[in-house]
Amino acid sequence: MVSALPLFRTIGHQLLIVSLVILSLPIVVRILWKLRLFPLGCYFVATKLFWPRHKKWPRWAAAHRTACILIFLGCVLFFLLYWIVRFIRQKREEQIMAEFLHRYTKDLKPGESRTLEFL
């Protein structure tokens, strides 16, 4: 019975680690998806965590180095294009709103105000 105690302790530690990973996984996936980094995260998980331990995948990755690089570049481009488009849209909206407010308030006299009820 004394020799079984370290085994149970090891199993307990492993169960604790697995349960923490499983509980944190939805939060991590949600954050990665909102940042549009989910494809890049999947690529790194597949290449750095799973493929080296599996005998078939490292050979495939080594044989198809160009494909791995293209998949990685596709993930990075997806991330960059999403955020660039979002930034451009935000700047356009700010410019349209500033132009609208300028046109709406240009005929006001100093000290006079007009409420923007429809905004």
Backbone as JSON Lines, residues from 0, in Angstrom:
{"i":0,"aa":"M","n":[0.82,-1.2,0.0],"ca":[0.0,0.0,0.0],"c":[0.86,1.27,0.0]}
{"i":1,"aa":"V","n":[2.02,1.18,0.6],"ca":[2.9,2.34,0.66],"c":[3.41,2.7,-0.73]}
{"i":2,"aa":"S","n":[3.65,1.73,-1.57],"ca":[4.16,2.0,-2.91],"c":[3.09,2.56,-3.84]}
{"i":3,"aa":"A","n":[1.82,2.37,-3.5],"ca":[0.73,2.88,-4.33],"c":[0.47,4.37,-4.08]}
{"i":4,"aa":"L","n":[0.91,4.89,-2.95],"ca":[0.67,6.29,-2.62],"c":[1.27,7.27,-3.63]}
{"i":5,"aa":"P","n":[2.52,7.12,-4.07],"ca":[3.05,8.04,-5.09],"c":[2.31,7.92,-6.43]}
{"i":6,"aa":"L","n":[1.84,6.73,-6.74],"ca":[1.07,6.54,-7.97],"c":[-0.24,7.33,-7.92]}
{"i":7,"aa":"F","n":[-0.95,7.25,-6.79],"ca":[-2.2,7.99,-6.64],"c":[-1.95,9.51,-6.65]}
{"i":8,"aa":"R","n":[-0.85,9.93,-6.07],"ca":[-0.51,11.35,-6.06],"c":[-0.24,11.83,-7.5]}
{"i":9,"aa":"T","n":[0.48,11.03,-8.27],"ca":[0.76,11.38,-9.66],"c":[-0.53,11.43,-10.48]}
{"i":10,"aa":"I","n":[-1.4,10.44,-10.28],"ca":[-2.68,10.42,-10.98],"c":[-3.51,11.64,-10.59]}
{"i":11,"aa":"G","n":[-3.5,12.0,-9.32],"ca":[-4.24,13.18,-8.86],"c":[-3.73,14.45,-9.5]}
{"i":12,"aa":"H","n":[-2.41,14.59,-9.6],"ca":[-1.83,15.77,-10.25],"c":[-2.21,15.82,-11.72]}
{"i":13,"aa":"Q","n":[-2.17,14.68,-12.38],"ca":[-2.51,14.64,-13.8],"c":[-3.99,14.97,-14.02]}
{"i":14,"aa":"L","n":[-4.86,14.44,-13.16],"ca":[-6.29,14.76,-13.28],"c":[-6.56,16.24,-13.02]}
{"i":15,"aa":"L","n":[-5.84,16.83,-12.09],"ca":[-5.99,18.26,-11.82],"c":[-5.55,19.08,-13.03]}
{"i":16,"aa":"I","n":[-4.45,18.73,-13.63],"ca":[-3.96,19.46,-14.81],"c":[-4.94,19.31,-15.97]}
{"i":17,"aa":"V","n":[-5.4,18.11,-16.23],"ca":[-6.33,17.88,-17.33],"c":[-7.64,18.64,-17.09]}
{"i":18,"aa":"S","n":[-8.15,18.61,-15.86],"ca":[-9.41,19.33,-15.59],"c":[-9.23,20.84,-15.74]}
{"i":19,"aa":"L","n":[-8.1,21.38,-15.32],"ca":[-7.87,22.82,-15.5],"c":[-7.76,23.19,-16.97]}
{"i":20,"aa":"V","n":[-7.1,22.36,-17.75],"ca":[-6.99,22.62,-19.19],"c":[-8.36,22.56,-19.84]}
{"i":21,"aa":"I","n":[-9.16,21.57,-19.49],"ca":[-10.49,21.43,-20.09],"c":[-11.38,22.59,-19.68]}
{"i":22,"aa":"L","n":[-11.29,23.03,-18.44],"ca":[-12.12,24.16,-17.99],"c":[-11.69,25.48,-18.62]}
{"i":23,"aa":"S","n":[-10.4,25.66,-18.88],"ca":[-9.93,26.92,-19.46],"c":[-10.03,26.95,-20.98]}
{"i":24,"aa":"L","n":[-10.23,25.8,-21.61],"ca":[-10.27,25.73,-23.06],"c":[-11.36,26.6,-23.69]}
{"i":25,"aa":"P","n":[-12.61,26.59,-23.2],"ca":[-13.63,27.46,-23.83],"c":[-13.28,28.94,-23.74]}
{"i":26,"aa":"I","n":[-12.69,29.36,-22.65],"ca":[-12.33,30.77,-22.49],"c":[-11.22,31.14,-23.48]}
{"i":27,"aa":"V","n":[-10.24,30.27,-23.6],"ca":[-9.12,30.53,-24.52],"c":[-9.61,30.57,-25.96]}
{"i":28,"aa":"V","n":[-10.48,29.63,-26.32],"ca":[-11.01,29.59,-27.68],"c":[-11.83,30.84,-27.97]}
{"i":29,"aa":"R","n":[-12.64,31.28,-27.0],"ca":[-13.45,32.48,-27.19],"c":[-12.57,33.71,-27.38]}
{"i":30,"aa":"I","n":[-11.52,33.84,-26.59],"ca":[-10.61,34.99,-26.72],"c":[-9.88,34.95,-28.06]}
{"i":31,"aa":"L","n":[-9.39,33.78,-28.43],"ca":[-8.69,33.66,-29.71],"c":[-9.62,33.97,-30.88]}
{"i":32,"aa":"W","n":[-10.88,33.55,-30.78],"ca":[-11.82,33.8,-31.87],"c":[-12.15,35.29,-31.97]}
{"i":33,"aa":"K","n":[-12.32,35.96,-30.83],"ca":[-12.63,37.39,-30.87],"c":[-11.47,38.2,-31.43]}
{"i":34,"aa":"L","n":[-10.26,37.75,-31.17],"ca":[-9.08,38.43,-31.7],"c":[-8.73,37.98,-33.11]}
{"i":35,"aa":"R","n":[-9.48,37.01,-33.61],"ca":[-9.25,36.4,-34.93],"c":[-7.89,35.73,-35.01]}
{"i":36,"aa":"L","n":[-7.46,35.18,-33.89],"ca":[-6.2,34.44,-33.83],"c":[-6.43,32.94,-33.73]}
{"i":37,"aa":"F","n":[-7.69,32.51,-33.85],"ca":[-8.0,31.09,-33.69],"c":[-7.31,30.21,-34.75]}
{"i":38,"aa":"P","n":[-7.33,30.58,-36.03],"ca":[-6.61,29.73,-37.01],"c":[-5.11,29.63,-36.71]}
{"i":39,"aa":"L","n":[-4.51,30.72,-36.31],"ca":[-3.09,30.7,-35.99],"c":[-2.83,29.85,-34.75]}
{"i":40,"aa":"G","n":[-3.72,29.93,-33.77],"ca":[-3.59,29.08,-32.58],"c":[-3.72,27.61,-32.92]}
{"i":41,"aa":"C","n":[-4.66,27.28,-33.8],"ca":[-4.81,25.88,-34.23],"c":[-3.55,25.4,-34.95]}
{"i":42,"aa":"Y","n":[-2.98,26.26,-35.77],"ca":[-1.75,25.89,-36.48],"c":[-0.63,25.58,-35.48]}
{"i":43,"aa":"F","n":[-0.45,26.46,-34.49],"ca":[0.62,26.23,-33.53],"c":[0.36,25.01,-32.66]}
{"i":44,"aa":"V","n":[-0.89,24.78,-32.29],"ca":[-1.2,23.58,-31.5],"c":[-0.9,22.33,-32.32]}
{"i":45,"aa":"A","n":[-1.29,22.35,-33.58],"ca":[-1.06,21.17,-34.42],"c":[0.42,20.94,-34.69]}
{"i":46,"aa":"T","n":[1.16,21.99,-34.94],"ca":[2.57,21.8,-35.31],"c":[3.49,21.63,-34.11]}
{"i":47,"aa":"K","n":[3.2,22.31,-33.03],"ca":[4.11,22.29,-31.89],"c":[3.74,21.26,-30.82]}
{"i":48,"aa":"L","n":[2.46,20.96,-30.67],"ca":[2.06,20.03,-29.61],"c":[1.83,18.61,-30.1]}
{"i":49,"aa":"F","n":[1.06,18.47,-31.19],"ca":[0.65,17.13,-31.59],"c":[1.58,16.49,-32.6]}
{"i":50,"aa":"W","n":[2.02,17.23,-33.59],"ca":[2.77,16.61,-34.67],"c":[4.11,16.02,-34.23]}
{"i":51,"aa":"P","n":[4.87,16.65,-33.37],"ca":[6.16,16.05,-33.0],"c":[6.0,14.7,-32.28]}
{"i":52,"aa":"R","n":[4.88,14.48,-31.6],"ca":[4.71,13.24,-30.85],"c":[4.18,12.12,-31.73]}
{"i":53,"aa":"H","n":[3.57,12.47,-32.81],"ca":[3.02,11.45,-33.7],"c":[4.07,11.13,-34.76]}
{"i":54,"aa":"K","n":[4.21,9.86,-35.07],"ca":[5.3,9.47,-35.98],"c":[5.05,9.87,-37.43]}
{"i":55,"aa":"K","n":[3.79,9.93,-37.82],"ca":[3.49,10.21,-39.22],"c":[3.59,11.7,-39.55]}
{"i":56,"aa":"W","n":[3.12,12.56,-38.65],"ca":[3.03,13.99,-38.97],"c":[4.35,14.71,-39.13]}
{"i":57,"aa":"P","n":[5.38,14.42,-38.32],"ca":[6.65,15.13,-38.56],"c":[7.22,14.82,-39.94]}
{"i":58,"aa":"R","n":[7.03,13.59,-40.39],"ca":[7.5,13.26,-41.73],"c":[6.71,14.02,-42.77]}
{"i":59,"aa":"W","n":[5.4,14.15,-42.55],"ca":[4.58,14.89,-43.5],"c":[5.0,16.36,-43.51]}
{"i":60,"aa":"A","n":[5.18,16.94,-42.32],"ca":[5.57,18.35,-42.24],"c":[6.94,18.58,-42.86]}
{"i":61,"aa":"A","n":[7.85,17.65,-42.66],"ca":[9.18,17.79,-43.26],"c":[9.13,17.63,-44.77]}
{"i":62,"aa":"A","n":[8.26,16.73,-45.23],"ca":[8.15,16.51,-46.67],"c":[7.39,17.63,-47.37]}
{"i":63,"aa":"H","n":[6.49,18.28,-46.65],"ca":[5.66,19.34,-47.24],"c":[5.93,20.67,-46.53]}
{"i":64,"aa":"R","n":[7.18,21.02,-46.47],"ca":[7.58,22.24,-45.79],"c":[6.91,23.47,-46.41]}
{"i":65,"aa":"T","n":[6.8,23.49,-47.72],"ca":[6.16,24.63,-48.4],"c":[4.7,24.75,-48.0]}
{"i":66,"aa":"A","n":[4.0,23.62,-47.92],"ca":[2.59,23.65,-47.53],"c":[2.43,24.17,-46.1]}
{"i":67,"aa":"C","n":[3.31,23.74,-45.2],"ca":[3.26,24.23,-43.82],"c":[3.49,25.74,-43.75]}
{"i":68,"aa":"I","n":[4.44,26.21,-44.52],"ca":[4.72,27.65,-44.54],"c":[3.54,28.41,-45.13]}
{"i":69,"aa":"L","n":[2.92,27.88,-46.19],"ca":[1.75,28.54,-46.79],"c":[0.56,28.56,-45.85]}
{"i":70,"aa":"I","n":[0.34,27.48,-45.11],"ca":[-0.74,27.46,-44.13],"c":[-0.49,28.5,-43.05]}
{"i":71,"aa":"F","n":[0.75,28.59,-42.59],"ca":[1.1,29.59,-41.58],"c":[0.89,31.01,-42.12]}
{"i":72,"aa":"L","n":[1.35,31.26,-43.33],"ca":[1.17,32.59,-43.93],"c":[-0.31,32.92,-44.13]}
{"i":73,"aa":"G","n":[-1.11,31.91,-44.5],"ca":[-2.55,32.12,-44.64],"c":[-3.18,32.53,-43.32]}
{"i":74,"aa":"C","n":[-2.78,31.9,-42.24],"ca":[-3.3,32.26,-40.92],"c":[-2.91,33.68,-40.53]}
{"i":75,"aa":"V","n":[-1.67,34.04,-40.78],"ca":[-1.2,35.39,-40.45],"c":[-1.9,36.43,-41.32]}
{"i":76,"aa":"L","n":[-2.08,36.14,-42.61],"ca":[-2.77,37.08,-43.5],"c":[-4.24,37.25,-43.11]}
{"i":77,"aa":"F","n":[-4.89,36.17,-42.7],"ca":[-6.27,36.27,-42.22],"c":[-6.35,37.24,-41.05]}
{"i":78,"aa":"F","n":[-5.44,37.09,-40.09],"ca":[-5.41,37.97,-38.92],"c":[-5.16,39.42,-39.33]}
{"i":79,"aa":"L","n":[-4.13,39.64,-40.15],"ca":[-3.78,41.0,-40.55],"c":[-4.89,41.66,-41.37]}
{"i":80,"aa":"L","n":[-5.44,40.95,-42.34],"ca":[-6.49,41.53,-43.17],"c":[-7.73,41.87,-42.36]}
{"i":81,"aa":"Y","n":[-8.1,41.0,-41.43],"ca":[-9.27,41.3,-40.6],"c":[-9.07,42.6,-39.83]}
{"i":82,"aa":"W","n":[-7.92,42.75,-39.16],"ca":[-7.71,43.93,-38.33],"c":[-7.49,45.19,-39.18]}
{"i":83,"aa":"I","n":[-6.88,45.06,-40.35],"ca":[-6.71,46.22,-41.22],"c":[-8.05,46.7,-41.73]}
{"i":84,"aa":"V","n":[-8.91,45.78,-42.16],"ca":[-10.24,46.15,-42.64],"c":[-11.06,46.77,-41.51]}
{"i":85,"aa":"R","n":[-10.95,46.21,-40.32],"ca":[-11.68,46.76,-39.17],"c":[-11.2,48.18,-38.84]}
{"i":86,"aa":"F","n":[-9.9,48.39,-38.88],"ca":[-9.35,49.71,-38.6],"c":[-9.81,50.72,-39.65]}
{"i":87,"aa":"I","n":[-9.78,50.33,-40.92],"ca":[-10.21,51.24,-41.99],"c":[-11.69,51.58,-41.84]}
{"i":88,"aa":"R","n":[-12.53,50.59,-41.53],"ca":[-13.96,50.85,-41.34],"c":[-14.21,51.8,-40.17]}
{"i":89,"aa":"Q","n":[-13.47,51.6,-39.09],"ca":[-13.63,52.46,-37.92],"c":[-13.24,53.9,-38.26]}
{"i":90,"aa":"K","n":[-12.15,54.07,-38.97],"ca":[-11.73,55.43,-39.35],"c":[-12.74,56.08,-40.28]}
{"i":91,"aa":"R","n":[-13.31,55.32,-41.2],"ca":[-14.34,55.86,-42.1],"c":[-15.57,56.3,-41.31]}
{"i":92,"aa":"E","n":[-16.0,55.47,-40.36],"ca":[-17.15,55.83,-39.54],"c":[-16.88,57.1,-38.74]}
{"i":93,"aa":"E","n":[-15.69,57.22,-38.18],"ca":[-15.34,58.43,-37.43],"c":[-15.34,59.65,-38.35]}
{"i":94,"aa":"Q","n":[-14.82,59.48,-39.56],"ca":[-14.77,60.59,-40.51],"c":[-16.18,61.01,-40.92]}
{"i":95,"aa":"I","n":[-17.05,60.04,-41.19],"ca":[-18.43,60.35,-41.57],"c":[-19.15,61.05,-40.43]}
{"i":96,"aa":"M","n":[-18.95,60.58,-39.21],"ca":[-19.61,61.2,-38.06],"c":[-19.1,62.62,-37.83]}
{"i":97,"aa":"A","n":[-17.81,62.82,-37.96],"ca":[-17.24,64.16,-37.78],"c":[-17.77,65.12,-38.85]}
{"i":98,"aa":"E","n":[-17.85,64.63,-40.09],"ca":[-18.38,65.46,-41.18],"c":[-19.85,65.78,-40.95]}
{"i":99,"aa":"F","n":[-20.61,64.79,-40.48],"ca":[-22.03,65.01,-40.21],"c":[-22.21,66.05,-39.1]}
{"i":100,"aa":"L","n":[-21.45,65.93,-38.01],"ca":[-21.57,66.89,-36.92],"c":[-21.15,68.28,-37.36]}
{"i":101,"aa":"H","n":[-20.14,68.36,-38.21],"ca":[-19.71,69.67,-38.71],"c":[-20.82,70.31,-39.54]}
{"i":102,"aa":"R","n":[-21.44,69.55,-40.43],"ca":[-22.53,70.09,-41.26],"c":[-23.74,70.45,-40.42]}
{"i":103,"aa":"Y","n":[-24.01,69.66,-39.4],"ca":[-25.2,69.86,-38.59],"c":[-25.05,71.08,-37.69]}
{"i":104,"aa":"T","n":[-23.84,71.36,-37.25],"ca":[-23.64,72.45,-36.29],"c":[-23.0,73.69,-36.89]}
{"i":105,"aa":"K","n":[-22.73,73.75,-38.18],"ca":[-22.0,74.89,-38.74],"c":[-22.84,76.17,-38.76]}
{"i":106,"aa":"D","n":[-24.18,76.05,-38.78],"ca":[-25.01,77.24,-38.84],"c":[-25.4,77.76,-37.45]}
{"i":107,"aa":"L","n":[-24.85,77.16,-36.39],"ca":[-25.16,77.63,-35.04],"c":[-24.32,78.86,-34.7]}
{"i":108,"aa":"K","n":[-24.93,79.75,-33.94],"ca":[-24.19,80.93,-33.46],"c":[-23.43,80.55,-32.19]}
{"i":109,"aa":"P","n":[-22.4,81.32,-31.84],"ca":[-21.64,81.02,-30.61],"c":[-22.56,81.05,-29.38]}
{"i":110,"aa":"G","n":[-22.45,80.03,-28.55],"ca":[-23.27,79.93,-27.35],"c":[-24.61,79.24,-27.58]}
{"i":111,"aa":"E","n":[-24.99,79.07,-28.83],"ca":[-26.24,78.4,-29.15],"c":[-25.98,76.89,-29.25]}
{"i":112,"aa":"S","n":[-26.97,76.09,-28.87],"ca":[-26.79,74.64,-28.95],"c":[-28.04,74.0,-29.55]}
{"i":113,"aa":"R","n":[-27.85,72.85,-30.06],"ca":[-28.95,72.08,-30.63],"c":[-28.79,70.65,-30.13]}
{"i":114,"aa":"T","n":[-29.88,70.05,-29.68],"ca":[-29.78,68.68,-29.18],"c":[-29.8,67.7,-30.34]}
{"i":115,"aa":"L","n":[-29.05,66.65,-30.17],"ca":[-29.0,65.59,-31.18],"c":[-29.85,64.43,-30.68]}
{"i":116,"aa":"E","n":[-31.16,64.6,-30.73],"ca":[-32.07,63.58,-30.18],"c":[-32.08,62.31,-30.99]}
{"i":117,"aa":"F","n":[-31.82,62.38,-32.26],"ca":[-31.92,61.2,-33.1],"c":[-30.68,60.33,-33.04]}
{"i":118,"aa":"L","n":[-29.62,60.78,-32.37],"ca":[-28.42,59.96,-32.21],"c":[-28.6,59.13,-31.0]}
